[in-house]
Amino acid sequence: MQVTETLAEGLKRELKIDIPAGDLAAKLDAYMEDLKSKAQIKGFRPGKVPVAHLKKMYGRQAMAEILSNTIQETSQQAIEDRSERPALTPNIDLPDEEAEKILAGDADLSFTMSYDLLPDFEIMDFSKISIERPVVDVADEEVDTQIAEIAKNNVPFEEKKGKAKEGDRVTMSYLGKIDGEPFEGGADENGQLVLGSGQFIPGFEDQLIGVKAGDEKVVEVTFPEEYPAAHLAGKAATFDVVVKEVAAPGEAKIDDEFAKGLGLETLDKLKEIVRSQIESQFGAMTRQRVKRQLLDKLDEHYSFDLPEALLNSEFDVVWNQVEEDMKRNGKTFEDEGTTEEAAKADYRKIAERRVRLGLVLSEVGEKNNIQVTDEEMQRALYDRVRQFPGQEQQVFEFYKNNQQALASLRAPIYEEKVVDFMLELAKVSDKKVTKEELEKLVAEDEDEA
């Protein structure tokens, strides 16, 4: 094998690899000798099939396999000998006409391999990074407010005589129609609707004001243009409604009995759970803010050339998402006050940041032997499976048999572990903030992102 470097510019590398035809012929002879001892061909005793006959029958197929294996082995060996780290799988260039000659044994194997290198950079001293962690103390008033909201959504209703008014709950059967024909998902035998809650299509609830048990009514509405079900969006519809019951709202008394109605032992237990949920919510927001600060610090510190193929791949992902979002929302670049060219330049910067930070996180994780455990992967897989009730087995099998899909579960776990590692070394100081201040900080980060 002869390896010649034909390009070395920045991170780009190109190698020309030559393998004499004689070496391939020797591999073919060895292949045929092995096949000779195994082949069972009618008219020949085992092990007595002439090699020439085997070559006539299987030579091209065997040479194709040898060619593929040789290209893979020699390209990998060339990279190992050079102690290089390609960013992506190298591109192999072997013209079809040359491949035909090689398969026929009439030419040396000569192919070109091109690839981008991973950049070299020093891992910074994370102890020099200072980060301010915003922390919210959960006040008793916040817990009480949340419980009041729970009570509001669990108001007891008592059947009443007379006409329905705003705030009353109407129990009804209904059948929705478009152009006189029932449509899928537009019927219910015991639907319940609190008038004024805004749960149904705009205009539906208003037309039920004044109905009473036993009334029949045809409600006429138009689905919003942005309605999620595309086959209904913007269309006029009627609903044949039969009112079964009208109930007036009572008052939910917040006490131990109220907590028991929610499946808890006491009101104190309910408060404990609500407080924990609020702390978890604020904790997630704090984590988001801290991580953003860390990534910004890394982005400020590191500046190095990026593998072009890796950058282009990331940009394609970002840009495809942009185009899908704009198409779904019916927007144009002019609507956003920009042009396609300017937008591409902006989103390419985003792709550059993602690739650069991804390389930094990957290098930090590798240099410090950070691993995602089997237990963590199992937990992530089961969490994913639970998102598809009724399809658990199919989803489980999909991930178990798809390495790329499993990698998509592993990546965020790995990233968070690397972030945790760096935060352990950084100078992180707590700062007490209000709920509103934390929400504003997170909103600003999201706007910048």
Secondary structure by P-SEA (a helix, b strand, c coil): cccccccccccbbbbbbbbcaaaaaaaaaaaaaaaaacccccccccccccaaaaaaacaaaaaaaaaaaaaaaaaaaaaaaacccccccbbbbbcaaaaaaaaaccccccbbbbbbccbbbbbcccccbbbbbbbbcccaaaaaaaaaaaaaabbbbbbbcccccccbbbbbcbbbbcccccccccccccccccccccccccccccccccccccbbbbbbbbcccccccccccccccccbbbbcbbbbbbbbcccaaaaaaaccccaaaaaaaaaaaaaaaaaaaaaaaaaaaaaaaaaacbbbbccaaaaaaaaaaaaaaaaaaaaaaccccccccccaaaaaaaaaaaaaaaaaaaaaaaaaaaaacccccaaaaaaaaaaaaaccccaaaaaaaaaaacaaaaaaaaaaaaaaaaaaaaaaacbbbbbbbcaaaaaaaaaaaaaac
